[in-house]
Amino acid sequence: MARTVAAFKVDYFQFLKPDGTLVHDQQIPALARDLKRLVELYKLMVLTRTFDKKAITLQRTGKIGTYASSLGHEAAHIAVGAAMKDEDCLAPSYREYGAQFYRGVKLTDVLLYWGGDERGNDFEIPRHDFAWCVPIATQCLHAAGAAMAFKLRKETRVAVAIVGDGGSSKGDFLEAINAGSAWKLPLVLVIVNNQWAISVPRSKQNKASTLAQKGIAGGLPSIQVDGNDLIACVWAMEKAVNAARQGKGAFVIEMLTYRLGDHTTADDARRYRPAEEVEQAWDNEPIKRLRAYLINQGAWDDQKEEALNVECKEWVQQAADEYFDIIENDPQPVTAMFDHMFEQLPHDLVEQRALAERYADDGGHH
Ligand SMILES: Cc1ncc(C[n+]2csc(CCOP(=O)(O)OP(=O)(O)O)c2C)c(N)n1
């Protein structure tokens, strides 16, 4: 008879149910009683969603080039930001604005980036976070590299990468797990599993029953949480970040959520996704859920909601106005696309840069 040499399980955590009530069969994290903090996090979730709506409008009216919506991911993203310290390092992909806003990235920066202006990548705060990363999953290795540096320098800092369900199929993600495991790095890998990688559903991505178990295969503690439950997401992130900071090594968290919008403004998800699936996903969305909990706890009401909506619209409009002002009155030169990658430009790019400059100088005629 065969001897079992390895067995594993993946624990799933949910504390706040879709109807906004707490589960009964789990010890509830202290955050559930910290209504002041929950209200602050709720406000950021609403701001992020208000920003998202505006950004799509700006794209539709030709004011920015394209845009990747974060609709439905607010709990997962904001939890990542909320659990990190300023000195930690975030390596996002391209839609995790909630995490970035929490860490100090300006709304205007996001608009500049999607407007094709390189200055959007150059955050004043947080200076040591990575910019957006569109090549899928490569940010996992950037984070592993940062974590390696923190370890070598004996700094108590943690690097966090966020990757999608599709990205978790990439070698880069698996290599980051391996590096985190072999070198016991202060690294947290967060899979935001929103069920779709553009038009590829989770069921076609991979036959494993969870994506978290990829971390276990690599020797890392790995859990799955309800990614629409802010309390579960913050709790899991704090657990992982604290362990990494204490020298216990890397951690993988799979947050289960749903991409309620199109992949980007260049996509039309109605062509490949049944409307009923999206409709059902709205029942689980994170903002409604937290609002219901806060109202039940007497920490929120309609009046506060109305005031918050007005405030968020004003902040977002201010950011849009600032963006318009920059692109109209201080546009970047065409050569800017060469100026943010290398300390010293390789010679072939020096030539291309000169060509671009000449092209712009003669009005684009040659
Ligand atoms: C290396 C690489 N291959 C392919 C693409 C094209 N691409 C852009 S987004 C995307 C799907 C990513 O899905 P997922 O990782 O689940 O993240 P989500 O967009 O759903 O947040 C792909 C294949 C890319 N950007 N980079």
The ligand as a Gaussian input file, in Angstrom:
#p B3LYP/6-31G(d) Opt

LIG

1 1
 C        2.967000      38.680000     -21.057000
 C        1.616000      39.111000     -21.521000
 N        0.866000      38.281000     -22.257000
 C       -0.360000      38.658000     -22.673000
 C       -0.828000      39.911000     -22.377000
 C       -2.206000      40.335000     -22.864000
 N       -3.116000      40.411000     -21.709000
 C       -3.427000      41.586000     -21.138000
 S       -4.443000      41.412000     -19.839000
 C       -4.522000      39.741000     -20.042000
 C       -5.366000      38.877000     -19.132000
 C       -4.977000      38.977000     -17.707000
 O       -5.930000      38.343000     -16.905000
 P       -5.725000      38.183000     -15.354000
 O       -4.311000      37.854000     -15.055000
 O       -6.755000      37.250000     -14.857000
 O       -5.955000      39.655000     -14.783000
 P       -7.217000      40.637000     -14.893000
 O       -7.001000      41.483000     -16.118000
 O       -8.447000      39.805000     -14.971000
 O       -7.162000      41.483000     -13.675000
 C       -3.730000      39.342000     -21.109000
 C       -3.575000      37.938000     -21.558000
 C        0.006000      40.759000     -21.617000
 N       -0.392000      41.967000     -21.252000
 N        1.209000      40.342000     -21.194000

